[in-house]
């Protein structure tokens, strides 16, 4: 159990932080041909993919923003639940 907690927390933090870094890269117009930027964008895109198509406004940018926002909210709730479970187990 001692090894499981840090590994799980690292995964949860990675899931939460990756989309935030990707949004920062988008806002700062990062070079997407850079391997670090491309990797972060690919991982973040895969994390957001299940939430695409839930909302279908006329503007594609708004649909993308809603998908990213919903993904962030869901992953934040999941992270809180995981944190609560680990706190109760100690």
NORDA-V808630 format. One record per backbone hydrogen bond with DSSP energy under -0.5 kcal/mol. NH is the residue of the N-H (numbers start at 1). CO is the residue of the C=O. E is the energy in kcal/mol with one decimal. If there is no record, write none. Layout:
nh: {NH:NH}
co: {CO:CO}
e: {E:E}
This chain:
nh: {5:6:7:8:9:10:11:12:13:14:15:16:17:18:19:20:21:22:23:24:25:26:27:28:29:30:32:34:38:39:40:41:42:43:44:45:46:47:48:49:51:52:54:60:63:64:65:66:67:68:69:70:71:72:73:74:75:76:77:78:79:80:81:82:83:84:85:86:87:88:89:90}
co: {1:2:3:4:5:6:7:8:9:10:11:12:13:14:15:16:17:18:19:20:21:22:23:24:26:25:30:31:34:35:36:37:38:39:40:41:42:43:44:45:48:49:51:58:59:60:61:62:63:64:65:66:67:68:69:70:71:72:73:74:75:76:77:78:79:80:81:82:83:84:85:87}
e: {-1.7:-0.8:-1.6:-2.7:-2.6:-2.2:-2.0:-2.7:-2.7:-2.3:-2.4:-2.0:-2.9:-2.2:-0.7:-0.7:-2.6:-2.4:-2.4:-2.1:-2.5:-2.4:-2.8:-2.3:-1.0:-2.8:-0.8:-1.7:-2.8:-2.2:-2.5:-2.6:-2.2:-2.5:-2.7:-2.5:-2.0:-1.9:-1.7:-1.6:-2.3:-1.5:-1.1:-0.6:-1.9:-2.4:-2.5:-2.6:-2.1:-2.5:-2.5:-2.7:-2.5:-2.3:-2.2:-2.7:-2.8:-2.0:-2.2:-2.5:-2.4:-2.1:-2.3:-2.7:-2.5:-2.3:-2.3:-2.3:-2.3:-2.2:-1.4:-0.9}
